[in-house]
Amino acid sequence: MAACGSNEAVRLPFDETKTTQAAARLLRLRDGRMSYMKLIKLLYLIDREALLRWGRPLTGDRYVSMDKGPVLSGTLDLINEGDTKRIWSEYISAPEGYEVSLLRDVPADELSVAEEELIEEIFRLHGHKTRWELVDLMHSLPEWENPNGSAIPIEYRDILIRSGKTELEARAIQEELESLAAVQALLGPQ
């Protein structure tokens, strides 16, 4: 299935601080430790739901279909690279035995109350599932395409249209995201 939409993809800047705060919140809900596959799947579900509900994702990360389902590409890089100069590494450990843990408390000042509630809601719905149950769930998402060992980009539009938004709704959300991306590009990193 080809990607829905125009040739130009909307790209919001990746918000590492907000992503770290969301991941830390999930880890706290799970007693400070979890499989990094499970963490990245829960973060994807949060971002996806934010996009569908509010017309904007939480992290600004890029989405890709991989063999085990959709993932947040930049977040996966943070986990795999272990760059100690990154905000992520100050608060979340490098993988050990396929798990990451919370190193210390992280402020939640970048997350809105609604975003914190969404994180808790997704954890309530899916936090009890094993990583393999989450993989099965991710394979059932309409935007996932089997990449057969590769990675296929998922655009916001793919999620919106394949999840039931009308063409008009998807176009309006895309236009708002383009405006937001332009403003954020002008403001630069905060």
N, C-alpha and C positions, 0 to 999 in steps of 0.2 A: 504494500500500500504506500503510495507516495505521500509526501508531506502535503497537508492542506495549506493553501495560502500563496502569498506573493513571493517574489524572489528574494526580497529583503526581510531578514528576520529582525524582530525587535530584540534589542539587547540592553537590559538594565545592567548597571554595574554590580558586580558580585559584592555583597556586604558581608565580609568575613566576621566582623564584630557581631552582627545580628545572628549570623549562622552559628557562631560559637556559643552565643547566649542561648539559642534555641536548643542546640545539642546538649549543653550543660543542663538545661531544664529537663530534658528527656533523661539524661543520666541520673539526675537527682531523683526523678520519679522511679528509677530502677535501682535505687540504692548505690548509685555512683559507678556502676559498671555494666557494660553490655557488649554483645557482639557488634563489631563495627558494621557488619552487613545489615543487621537489624536497625542500627542507628541511622544509617544512610537511607534505608527504606522508609522509616518513620519520618525522617526529614523531608523526603520526597512527597510523601502523602500530605504532610502539613503544607508544603509549598503549593502543591496541586490544589488542595482545598482552598487555600487563600486566594489563588488565582480564580477559581470557579465562584467563590462567594463574593470577593471584594474587587475582582478585576485586576489584582496585582499580587505577585508572589511575595513571600516573606524574605527570601534570601537573595534574589537576583542571580542565582546560579544558573548555569547552562544545564539542560536536561539531555540525557542520551539514553537510548535503548541499548542495554547490554544483555548478555545471555541470561543473567539472573534477574532481568527486569530493568525498569527505568532507574536511573541514579542521578544525583546531583554531581556533575562532573568536577567542578572546582572543589567541592567538599571531599570527594573521593581522593583528589590530588593532595589535599591537606592531610588526610589520614595516611596516605601512602608515602608522602615525601618526608614527613617528620621534620620540616624546617623549623629550627628552634627560634628563628627570628619572626615567626608568624604569631599573631594573637592566639590562634587555635592552640598552638603548642604550649602556651603559658597556662592553659586551663585543662587541656585534654591530652591524655598520654598517647604516646605512639602505640600501635597495636602490639599486644603481647598475647600469644595464643589466640589470635583472631578477635580479641576483645580490646576495648579502650576503656579508660576510667577517668573520672573527674579528678584532677590533681588538686584543685582548690576551688573555692567558691568564686563564681563569676558574677559581676553585677548584671542586672536584667534591665538596665536603663534604656536600651535601644528597643526593647519589646513593648508594644502597647498592651493594655489590659486585654483587648480582644485577641491579640496574637498569643498571649499567655494562655488564655482560655482555650484557644484552638489547639495549642500544643497539648494541653491536658486532655482535651476531648479526643484527639487522635490517639494519645497514649491509652486512654480508657478503652477505646474501640479496638486497638491493635497491639498495645504493649504486651499483652499476655501471650501473643502468638509467638511461635518459634521463628527463627530466621527463615526456615524452609517454608513455613506456612505463609510468611510474608512474600517470599519469592513467588509462590503460587498465586497470591493475591495480585502481585505486580504483573504477572503474565496475563491476568484477566482484564487489566486496564485497557480501554480501547485505543489509547495512543501508543501502546507498546508494539514494536515490531521485532521479530526475531532477527538479530543481526548476524547469526551464524558465526560467532567468534569475533565479530568486529564491534563497532559502535555506530549507531544511527542517531543523528540529532533529532530531538523532539522540540518543536517550536510551541510557543504559547497557543498559537492558532490550532495546532493539532489537538491539544487538550480541550480547548474551548469547543470546537466544532464536533469532535468525536464524543464529547460528553453532553451534547444536546443543545448547546447554544446556537441560536440562529445566526445566519450570515451577518445580519445587521448588528446583533449583539457582539459577535466576535470582532467585527470591524470597529465598533465603537470602543471596545476594550483595547484593541490593538492601537488605535489612535491615541487613547489616553496614555498607554504605556510608552508610545513613541514620544509624546510630549514630556512625560516624566523622565525618560532617558535623556532627552535633550537638556532639560533643566539640570539634571544630575551631572551631565557632562560639563555644563557651564560652571557649576559650583565646584566641581572637582572632588577629590577625596575629603571626607569630613574628619 
